[in-house]
Amino acid sequence: MKKSLIKQYAKLLIKQGVNLQKKQPLIILADVEAYEFVELLAEAAYKAGASQVRIDWSDINVSKMGYRYRTKKSLCTVPEWERMNVDFANS
């Protein structure tokens, strides 16, 4: 697929799908394999007036390891850095 078409999709997602407003922050949760598209989304968001774009990367294989090896207690605990995402989204 042409990069120009993918850029148009990114712009459409930011403007219509997310309905990002000027001076709004944006959090993107994405798999590391999608880094090229995420970069285009971040660019489209900044061009649309985002105050800040934060990207939280994940890796499906590492996530599966966590589910397999972590204790039940650790799975039920919300880390402080994840609580900060809520604060960021509400700013």
Steps between C-alpha positions, in 0.01 A plus 500: 500500500629848416629710788288796385184289536606377845559864604145581388369212714695631799358850450147358465536299822619802695244746364191279465564181698653658810354847439811655653449864594767771507708502821379152597757239602495159332609162628566231241524140616676296234700189432863563416450341159274791400764769562489643146124555511518634855753761387254611233220517757716711731588736216133532400407568861758775541394655170140492626608698807564235766667645807696180554510149355599218730564154361484195724669213319426134556621170368251215478758234586619684810138560605428127472804428718362733765167320505676167521761577766368784719329430830126553543575780744719686250237457229242663728720797587489816288849654491539872574624573147173361358299721734699793364359423153154585633631830637666575166182425304296730724742794471 
